[in-house]
Amino acid sequence: MLQAETVQLLCLTAASGVPLFSRGSSKHLPFSVIGSLNGVHMFGAGQGALLSSCETEKGSRVVWRVFQDSLMLIAVSGSGENAVSELHLRHLLENTWNCMVLVLGQDELANIRNVERLKRDLRSCYQLIDRLLERKGEDQGFMGHLTRCADCLLPSQPGILQQALDAFTQASDSEFGCLIIRGRLAVATDKWWRLAPQEVVLLSTLVNLLSGVTSCDYPVFLPQGSPTVAHRLLSFQLLPGVFVCVLCGPSPSLHRVESELVGSFWTPVVETLRSCLDQAERSPLPPTVNLRWDVQALLLINRENRRSVTACSHSRSSSESSPLASPAQRWEMLLHFYTFAATRYFTTEEAPTTNTSGAAHETLHEEFSGRFTHQPVQCYLVTDECKCYGLQTPQHQLYLLTDLSVPTFSLRSVATQTLSTITAATGF
C-alpha cells in the first residue's frame, strides 16, 4: 500500500467513518482504501471480533484503535527492511490521541457536535502530530515516544539547578516546573515527575516545538491528570536551547514572570546552564562517566521513575569498515534492539489505558515468552553490524550495543560494568 520507510496516520469518526485528517506519508492512500480499512474494522466489531492489527504478505502493517467510542485512529506502515514495528505503531496511535487531548481537551473529542468544526480545530494539533511522525528525534537519541520514559540529561551539578528551579516554580505560584536543555529534561520538581510518563514526554515535545519563541503562554490539558480542565504552560528561553517551564492556573501573568522572576532566579546560574549546554552537545551523561571504548550506544531506563538516558560513542569502531560508522545508524540499531527485547522478553510498567473501547489492550509479547516459568532478565543478539545485550534489574533496564570485537561470552560483564559505572556516578 505504501513505499518502504513510510507511515500514514488516519483519523476518522468511529460511528460514521468520516475522515478527519491524514498525516505522514506524502503518498496518501486513496479514499477507497481508507474506506476499506474502516469497513473491515466495523465488520469485525459487528461480529464480536476486535481487529487491532494485521500484516500484508509484503510486510506492510496496519494498526487500528478506537478512543472513547468516538474517534478511530489507523496507522499504516510501508514494507521493507526498515519497516516500522507494530509496537511503534501502537504507541504512535496512543501518543496521537494524547496529543489531541493535550491541545483540545477530551470533551471536544469524545462528544463530537460538529464534524466540520472538529476538522478545523484538529489543525492546531498537526505540528505536534507531525513531530511524532518525524525520524529526526530518533536520529538524535530521543526515544521517549517509544519507551514512554522521559528523555533526560544528567547534569554535572544538578543540585544548583534543582534549587533554582524549585525557587522559581514556587515564586510562580506553581508546584510543576522543569528545565529542558537541548530537548532533554535536566531537572524537574517532584510534582512534575509525578505526572504520567506520557504527559512528561508530550510536554517536552511541545516545548521543543515552541522553541522558536522566547516566551509563551499555552493552554494544555493533561491527558491522564486533567483531560477536561485546561492549565497554562508557561515556557521561557533562558539561553538558546535552554527552556524553563511551569504549569500553573490563571495567575501569575506571563509578563510578570518574564519581567520579574526569570532574570532574578536564573541569572546567577547562567554559567552552570552554559556548561550543561556544552555537555548536551557531547552526551547526556556527565563527563565523569567514562564508558568503555567498545560500547557503541546505550539506552538506560529507570523503571521506578520512568526516566531514560541515551548515549552514543562517536569514536570509530575497531572493526574495519564498521557497518555502524555513524551515530544515526547506531541509534537506529538501538531502537530496533529495544523493540526486539521489549516485545519478547522484558516487561514494561505502563499504566493501563482507560480510553480504549472493547477488550483490554493486548500485549505484544510472543507466545513463547508467555510459557516461561520465570521472568527473563537478560538477552543478547549478535548481528552483522554489532552485538546487542539487554539487562533487566528490579530498578533498571539497560540496552547496549557493542563492537563486534567484544567476545560474546563477555557481553554480560560489559553490561553489568556499564550499568554500575553510570549509576555510581549519577545516582540515576
N, C-alpha and C positions, 0 to 999 in steps of 0.2 A: 504493500500500500504506500509506503514511504521509502525514500532512499536511506542508505545507511547513515548512522550517527545523527538522526533527526528525531525530534519529539514534537508531537502536536497535542495540544491540550484543548479539549472541548468542554463547554458548559451549556447545559440545556435545562429547561424546566422539567422536573421529574414527572409531573402529571400529564403534560401535553407534548413534551419533546420539542418545544420551541427553542431553537438555538439562540443563545445569549451572546456568546463570544467564542472566538477561536484564536489561540495564541501559539507561538512556537514556529514550526516549520514554515518556510516561505512557500512551500508547495502544499497548498491547502487541499484537504480531502474534498471530493465532490459532495454535494448535498445529498445525493442518493446513498453514498457510503455512510455519511453521518446518520441518515435516517435508518439505515440498516443496523448500524451499531446500537442505536437506541431501541429499535424494534425488537432485536433479538434479546435484549435485556428485559424489556417489558413482557415478551412472550414467556421467558423463563419465570419471571415473577408471577405471571398468571397461572403457571403450572406448579407453583410452590417451590421453585428452584431459584437459588440466588447465584447469578452469574457474576463472578468477581474478576476473572481474568481468563485469557486464552492466548495461545501462541500459534502462529501460522507455520506452514511447512517450511517457509523460507527464513523463519526466525524472527519475524515481526511480533510484537506483543501489544495486547490491548488490555487495559485495566479499567473497570467500572467502579463507581462508588456513588451512593445516594446519601445526601446530607439533609437531616431534618425533614425527610419526606418532601423536600421542596426542590432542591437542585441536584442534578446529576452531573458529575464530572467524569470525563473519559480521557484517558491518556493513551496515545498511540505512538509506539516507537518503531523505527525502521530496523531492518536486519543488518547483518554484517558483523565483523569481528568486534566492533566497539558498540554493539547494541546495548541499550540501557537495560539494566536489570529490573526484574519485577519489584524488588524491594525499593529501588529508586523511584519507580513509577507510583507505587503505593504511597510513599512518603510525599511525592510531588502533589498528589491529589489532596492529601490532608493539609499540607502546607498551603496549597492554593485556597482551600476553604478557610483556613485560619487567616490568610491574607485578606480575604473578602470580609470576614468578621472584624478584623482589626481596623479596617477602613470604614466600613458601612454599618457594622453592628449586626447582631444576629436577627433582631426583629425584622429588619429590612429584607433579609434573605429568606427567613422562614415563613413570612407572611407576604407573599407577592400580591400586591394590589394592582399594579400596572406594569405589564411586561416591558413596554417601550421605555417607561421611566427607569426601570431597573437596568435596562441595557445602557442607558446614558450614565447612570450612577456607577456602573461597573467599570467604566472607562478610567475612573480615578484609581482603580486597582491595577491597571495594566502594567505600569512601570515596575511595581513590586513583584507581580507575577512573572514578568519578563526577566527580572533579575534571578528568580528561581530557576528559570529555564536556561540561563546562560551557563557556559562551562568555564568562564574566566575564574570564578571563585575556586573551583576545583584545581585549576592550574596553579593557584597560589596557596593551596593547602587548606582552604575553607571547606569543611565537611559537615558543619552543623546541620544543614538541611537534611543530610542523610543519617548522621549519628544521633540527631536530636540532643546534642550536647553543645553548650556554648563554646565557640572557638575563642581560646584565651591566649593572652600574652602574660608571661610570668616575669614581671619587672624585677630588677635587682634590688630596688628599695621600695617594696610595696607598702611598708608602714607609713612612710611620709605621704604617699599618695592617698592611702586609705584615710588617714587623719584629715587631710584637706577635703576629701570627698564627703566624709561624714559631716564635717562642719558646714560645708557649702550646702549639702542637702537639707540639713536641719534649718539653716537660715532661709532656705527657700520654702519652708513650711511643708516639707515632704519627708518621707522615710524611704523613698525609692529613688536611688541615684546610681549612676555608673560612669566610668571613664573608658572610652573606646579609643584605642590607638591603632592606626592602620587597619581598621576593621575588626580588631580583636578586643575582647574585654580584658582590661588590665586590672581594675579593681571595681567593686560594686558594694553597695550597702547590703546588710543582712536581708532586708525585705526584698531587694531586687533579686537576690539569689533564690528567694522563696517563690518567685513567680514560676509558672510552669516552664519546663525547659524549652518547649516550642515557642512560648511567648518571648523568652530571652533571645532566642535565635532570630525570630522575626523582627523584634525591636532593633536588634543590632543591624539587621539587613536594611530596615527602614532608615536608620540614622546614616548608614553608608550611602543610601540612595539620595539623601538630602544633604550630602556633604558639600554640595556646591554653594551653599548659603552659609553665612557666618552665624546666623541665629534663626530659630524658627519656633513657632508655637503650633503644634499639630495635634488635632483631636484623635484619640485612638481608643478602641475598645479592646479589652483583654479577652481573647477567645475562650480561655478557661476561667479566669478570675472575675471578669466583669464584661460578659458579652453583650449586655443590653444598656450599660451606663458608660458614657464616654469619660475618659480622663484626658488631661493635657500633657503632651510630651514636649518639654522644653529642651532644646538642644543648642549648644553654644560651641563654636570653634575656638579653641584655645591657641592652637598652632595648626598649620596645615597638616591634616591627618590626625589631629587630636581633638576629640569632642567629649564634652561632659553633658550628661542628660539627666533630667529628673522627671518623674511622673507626679503630677500634682492636681489639685482641684481648681476652683475658679480664681484663687489667688495664690501667689503674687502675680503681678503683670510681667509680661516679657521684658518691658522697658526697665522696670525696677530691678529685676535680676541681672539684666545685662549691664546696666549703668552703675549699680551699687554693689553687687555681690561678686560678679565674675572676677574683676580685677583684684579686689581685696583678698580673695581666698586663693587665687591661682597664680598671681604674680610671684609670690615668694617661692614657689616650687617650679618655676618655669625651666630652670636648668635641669631639674630631675626629669621633667617632661621631654626635654631635648635628648637626654641620654636614653630615654625609653624609645624615642623615635629612631635613634641610631641603632638600638638593639633590634627593633622590629624590622629594620632593613635587612639584618643578617639572619635572625632566628627568633622565634617566640620564646626560646629558652634563654635564661641569663648566661652571661659569659663564663660564670663559674662552673657551668655544666660542660664537661668535655666528653663528647661521645667518641666511641671507637671509630677509627678511620674506615672500617669496613661496614659501618651502618649507613645505608643509603637514605633511608627515610623512616619515619615512625609516626604512629598515632597513639597517644596515650589518653585513655578515658578514665576519669574518676567516677566510679559507679555510684558513689554515695551522693555527690552533689551535682552529677550530670554536667561536668565540665570536661573539656578536652583541650589538648595541646598537640600541635603537629610540628615536625621539624624535618628538614631535608638537608642532606650534606651536599655542598657544592663542589666538593673535591672529586676529582676524577677517579673512576674505578681502576683497580689494579689490572683488571682484565683488559686486554687489548680490544679496541673496537667494542666497548661495552654497549649492549643494546639499550641501556637506560642511562645514556650520557647526559640528558637534560633534566632539570628539575621537573618540568611538566610531565615527562614520561614517568618519572618516579611517583609523582602524585597520582597519576592515572593508575599505575600498578597498585599503589597502596589502597586506592578506592576499591579496585576490583578484589583485592585480598580481604578487605574489611567485609565487603558484601558476601564473599565466599564463606568466611568464618561465621559471620553473624547470622546467616540463614541456614547454617548446617550444624553448628556446634555450640556457639555461645548464646546465652540468654541476654535479652535486653530488658531494662527496667522501665518500660513505657507505661504511662498511666492509661487505664482502659478508656476508650473513647465512648462518649455518650451520645454523639450526634450522628451515628450511623443507623440507618433503618435496617431491619431484618435481623439475622442472626449475629452473634458476636463475631468480631473481626478475627478471621482465621490467621494462624501463624504461617510462616514461610519455611519452617524447618522441614528438612527432608524426612521421609518416612523412617529411614534407618536410624536417625537420631532419636526418634521417639521411642525406640526399642532399647536404648541404652539403659543399663541398670545404674548408671552414675551420670553426673553432670560433667561433660568434658571440660577440662581446664587448660589444655594445650592442644595445638595443632600446627602442622607445618606443611609447606607446599614448595616444591622445587620446580622451577620453570627454566626456560631457555634464557631468560633475562636476569633473574636474580633468585635468591632463596627467601622465603617468607616464613615468619614464625608468629603465632598468636599465643598469648599467655593471659589467663584469667585468674585473678585472685579475688577474695571477698571484696576488696576495695577498688581494684583496677582492672582494666583491660589494656593490653599492650599489643599493637600490631607493628611488626618490624620487617623491614626489607634489608637484606644484607647482600654483600658482594658474593658472586659465585665461588670465590676462593675460600669462603668460610666452610669448614667441614660440616657436613650435615649433623654429625653427632654432637657438635659443639653449639648448635643453634640455641639450645635451651639455656646453657650457661651465658651465652651472649645476651639473650633476652633478659634473664634474671639480673645480670650485672647492669644492663642499661636501665632497667626499672629502679634498681637500688640507687644508682647514680643520680637519677633525676629526682626521686622522692627525697633522698637525703639532703640534696642541695636546695630544694624549693619547698618541701613540705606539701607538695601537690597531692 
